Amino acid sequence: MKLSDILTEERIAILPGHGGVALSKVAVVKQLATLLASGSSLSLATIEETLLEREQLQSTGIGEGVAIPHASLPGLDTQRAALVLARHGVQFDAIDHQPVSILFAVVGPKHATGEHLKTLARISRVLRNQTFRDELLDCDTVHAAFERLIREDNP
């Protein structure tokens, strides 16, 4: 499985700076849910609620500016991903207490736990590279970010 199998350019957003106003965790999760719901039969409210419930259990902010919000949902037959790049960072209760700039969300079918875990591991592995994270955040367009991610995922 490649990340391009579950992520499309249409489900990537680059958030502009907000003039010093910090983005909230809830606002960014809503943005991710909106991207994930796009083109699917899933309701935005269900995705948003499920991702926020998961965040209440424990933050998916894994450190080094990265969060991987994820959830399993009934009614899905395949995994879907969305990517938000927030250059100015979001307070996301990450394990290192630092703001998060790269948010890579995944929702998958309830019955596919093994596949879901493999996807999370792959995303984590790709985002481990600091140079790649910096290059991703330097992308000016969604297309450039998608192309850079694909190159990193398929060396």
Summary of the structure (lengths in Angstrom):
residues: 155
radius of gyration: 14.2
end to end distance: 14.0
largest distance: 43.0
contacts: 493
relative contact order: 0.21
helix: 44%
strand: 23%
